[in-house]
Amino acid sequence: MDDALKKAREILAEVTPLKADCGRVCGARCCRSLEGEETGMLLFPGEEEAYLENPEWKVRETEAGLLAVCPGTCERTGRPLACRIFPLLPVIREGTVRVAADQRARAVCPLLRQGLRGLDPAFTEAVREAGRILAEDPEQREFLEMLTEEQDELKALREKLGGSRGPASGS
């Protein structure tokens, strides 16, 4: 695992979206696959080494990249970076790292109903700082740029289909 990824994971090892356990708000919906589905979180480049030999986690190859399939419960320090930043995402806009609501999280996370205002500001800043660190590494920056493009496509599709922008849309 490269230094940028290690630092980003460390920054987000303790800070959470709320000062309390946000999983109590929704019954930990982000940690559960729907019945008949095997969902997970996209791994950042180089992060797979932490999960390939761990029997609790499955790593699947998808079109988007490697996916870590969640065992259902885990210690925060063992979670993939995508779990640690959920429901946010560092995106690159005009060469600058910004924090946005993850378009994929909108259907799962009730915290996004209030937009970024509903989250602990320390968490939002930690996601931003982790994004800045990742953006300094060429491979991680390329991955963030790919995620940003995907977010733009999802947002455009949502708007085309008549989904509301609302405060949670972020950018």
N, C-alpha and C positions, 0 to 999 in steps of 0.2 A: 504494500500500500504506500503510495507516495506521500511526501510530507504535507502537501497542501490538503489532501484528503484527510490525513490524520488530524491536522489542526482544525479543519472544519468540523469533523466529528467530535473533537474535544470541546469546541466552543458550544456545541449543542448537546453535550452529555447530560447536563443538569437542567437547563432552562426549558420550560414547556409553554404551550400556548396560553394556559391560564396558570394562576398561582396555585390552584388546586388541581386535582386529577381531572383532566378534561374528559376522560373516558367515562366518568360518572354522568356526564351530561347526555351522552348518546348511547350508553351501554357498550362502549368501545367498538363502535361500528367499523372503524378503520382497521381494526385488528382481526376482523372476521371475514371470511369469504362467504359469498352467498351460497346457499345449498346447491350442489351440483357444479359449482365453479371453483377454480383454484386460482385465486388472485394473489397479487403480491405487490412489491415495490421495486421499481427499476433501480438497479444498482449503478452507482457512479463508476467510472473507469477505475479498475484496480481494486474495487471494493469486494469483488467476488471471493478473493482469497480468505476473507473472514467467514465465509459461509459454505464454501465447497466441502470442507471437511467436518462441518458441524451437522450431526445427525438430526437436530431439531429443525433445521431449515432445508428447504429444497431450492435449488437454483435451476431455473428453466431458461432456455434460450427462446427469445421472441423476436419478431421483426424489429422492435424498438431497441432491443438490447437484452441484457441478462436481468432476469426477474428473480427476486428472493421471495419465496412463498413463506408466509408467516406461520409459525406454529400456533398462533392464537394468543399466547401470552409470553412476555419476555421482559428481561431487565432492560431499562432504557439504554444503558451503556452497551448493550449487545445489538441494538437496532441499527438497520441500515440508515444512511444519511437521509434518504427520502422519507423515512418514518420520522426522523428527528425534526425535519423541517415542516412536516405536514401540519396544517393545510396550506402552507405557503410555498413559494418557489422563488429562488433568486433568478432574475431574468436580466438580460443585457439589452438595454435600450440606449441608442445613441452612444455606444461605447462605455456606458456606465452601468454598474450593477444596481439594480433596484429590486424591491420585494413586491411580489404580487400574490394575490389569492390564486392558488393552483386551480385551474379550470376543471381538472379531473376530480377535485375534492368537493366541489360545489354540491354534488348529489349526495354526498356522504356526511359531510361535516356541518352540523348545525351552528357552529361558531361563526361561519362565514356569513350568516344572515345579517350580522352587524358590520361586516367588512373588517378591515384591519383594525378598526377602532375597538372591536370586541376582544382583541387579543392583548396579552401582556406586552407592553412596549419593549421590555427587555428581551422577550422572545423574538419579536420582529427585528430588533437591532442585531441579535445574534445571528439570525438567518441572513441579514444583509452582510454582516462581517464575514460569515462563512462563505458567502457568495463572492465577496471581494478576494478572499484568499484563494478560492478555487479559480477565479478568473485570471490569476497570475500564472497559473500552470496551463500551458498550451492545450494539452489533452482535455483537461477539465473545462477550460473555456469553450472549446469546441463542443463539448457535451452540453454546457449551459446554453450555448447558441442554438443547438438543436432543440433543447427543451423550450426555449423562448419561441422558436418558430412553431413548434407544436402547439404551444399555448395560444399563439396568435390565430392559428388555424381553428382550434377548438372554440375560441371566442367568436370568430367570424361565423362559424357554423351555428353557434348558439343564437347569435343575433339574426342570422338569416332565417332560422326556424322560429323566430319570434320570442326567444328567451329574453327575459329582462336583463338589463345591464346591472341595475341595482348597485348598492354600495360595495358589494363583495367582488365586483369584477376586477378591480385593481389593475395596474399596468406597470 
